[in-house]
Amino acid sequence: MTTPCSGCISLTDVATELGVSTACLSLGAASVRGLAGVASGCISMANLYCKPGPSNPCPTPVINQAVDGAASPCPTPAVNPATP
């Protein structure tokens, strides 16, 4: 699974994604920071939207239209095909 991509998100969603208990989980925990991609400094729940857990690095195949229109195992940054 992946953490929610919109709407409400909670530490329970994050704990589920990480496969851990919410008992001692906080935004400052190394596992949460790793999931969010924020090694240090300010972190917020917004950093945790749409993040796949460590056991699911690519939630679903996506089409990489910028390359060849084929299914790609991981999303790539959006590219506007109209620009060179």
C-alpha positions as CSV (number, residue, x, y, z in Angstrom):
1,M,0.0,0.0,0.0
2,T,0.9,3.6,0.0
3,T,0.0,6.4,2.5
4,P,-3.0,8.5,1.4
5,C,-2.3,10.8,-1.5
6,S,-5.0,13.3,-0.5
7,G,-7.5,14.0,2.3
8,C,-6.8,13.1,5.9
9,I,-3.5,11.4,6.9
10,S,-2.6,10.2,10.4
11,L,0.3,8.6,12.1
12,T,-1.8,5.4,12.0
13,D,-1.6,5.5,8.2
14,V,2.2,6.0,8.5
15,A,2.6,3.2,11.1
16,T,0.6,0.8,8.8
17,E,2.8,1.6,5.9
18,L,5.9,1.1,7.9
19,G,4.5,-2.1,9.6
20,V,5.1,-0.7,13.1
21,S,3.0,0.2,16.2
22,T,1.8,3.7,16.8
23,A,2.7,3.4,20.5
24,C,6.0,5.2,20.2
25,L,5.9,6.6,16.7
26,S,6.5,10.3,16.1
27,L,7.3,12.6,13.2
28,G,10.9,12.7,14.4
29,A,11.4,8.9,14.3
30,A,14.1,7.8,11.9
31,S,11.7,5.4,10.1
32,V,9.1,8.2,9.6
33,R,11.8,10.6,8.4
34,G,13.0,8.0,6.0
35,L,9.5,7.4,4.6
36,A,9.0,11.1,4.2
37,G,12.4,11.7,2.6
38,V,13.2,14.4,5.2
39,A,16.5,13.5,6.9
40,S,16.7,16.5,9.2
41,G,15.0,19.8,9.8
42,C,11.3,20.6,9.8
43,I,9.0,17.8,8.9
44,S,5.2,17.7,8.7
45,M,2.4,15.3,7.9
46,A,2.3,16.8,4.4
47,N,5.7,15.3,3.7
48,L,4.1,11.8,4.2
49,Y,1.4,12.0,1.5
50,C,1.5,9.3,-1.2
51,K,4.6,7.5,0.2
52,P,5.1,3.8,-0.5
53,G,6.5,1.8,2.5
54,P,9.8,0.0,2.4
55,S,8.2,-3.3,1.4
56,N,6.4,-1.6,-1.5
57,P,8.8,0.7,-3.3
58,C,6.5,1.1,-6.3
59,P,2.8,0.9,-5.5
60,T,1.5,0.4,-9.0
61,P,3.0,0.4,-12.5
62,V,2.7,3.8,-14.2
63,I,3.0,4.9,-17.8
64,N,6.2,6.8,-18.5
65,Q,4.9,8.6,-21.6
66,A,7.9,10.9,-21.7
67,V,10.1,7.9,-22.6
68,D,8.2,5.4,-24.7
69,G,4.6,5.0,-23.4
70,A,5.5,1.7,-21.8
71,A,4.7,0.7,-18.3
72,S,7.4,1.6,-15.8
73,P,7.7,0.0,-12.4
74,C,8.3,3.3,-10.6
75,P,6.9,6.7,-11.2
76,T,9.2,9.2,-12.8
77,P,9.0,13.0,-12.5
78,A,6.3,14.5,-14.7
79,V,7.6,15.7,-18.0
80,N,5.6,17.8,-20.5
81,P,6.0,15.9,-23.8
82,A,5.3,19.1,-25.7
83,T,8.5,20.7,-24.4
84,P,11.9,19.6,-25.9
